[in-house]
Every structure is written in C-alpha cells, then in structure tokens.
C-alpha cells in the first residue's frame, strides 16, 4: 500500500531539495540522491565547470550512459513522462530560485 507522499529533504551539491515521497520509497530516494550528488561532485571536482545546471546535465548523461551500457530496462511509458518532467521542472526551479 502506497502512503501519501511527505516532503523529505535531500542534499545535492550543498543545496537542500524538498521532494514529496511516499514513506516506503524514502530509502531508495536517499540512495538515489546520494548517487546523483557523488556523480555531480565528481564532475565539478574534475573539471572547471562552475555552472550547476551544466554539472547536472553532464551527470544525468553519465548516469544514463551507465544505465544503457548495463542494459537498463526500457523507458517508462509516455503517460509517466509528464509527471517526471514536472518533477524535473520543479527541481530546476529550486536550483534557479532557491
């Protein structure tokens, strides 16, 4: 049974992001945020990239490549895409206007 999402805070590149997440999915969200944080820190540390948005895009591309190279399952159906885009837009809005 899925519970109502509650806002939790994850930290990525020294910034806090509140994300609504059902209680039973919080552990994987924390692991995912840690993975993204480490990927972004690695890119930022190993390059001269200061723009957080560019670091995020490069990290996303690297993570997607890892998934594809490891035979990731196919993309979710299109009907889930709108929800994912809305979540990404909200996260980017927080980056641009903390």
VENDABEL-V130080 format. One line per field, one symbol per residue. ss: DSSP state (H for helix, E for strand, C for the rest). phi: phi as a letter, one per 20 degrees, with the letter a starting at -180 (. if undefined). Layout:
BEGIN
ss = ???
phi = ???
END
This chain:
BEGIN
ss = CCCCCEEEEEEECCEEEEEEECHHHHHHHHHHHHHHHHHHHHHHHHCCCCCHHHHHHHHHHHHHHHHHHCCCCCCCCHHHHHHHHHHHHHHHHHHHCC
phi = .eeffcfcdddclmcececfbfgfdfffffffffffgffffffffecdedffffgffffffffffgfffelgffgfggfeffffffffffffffffcf
END
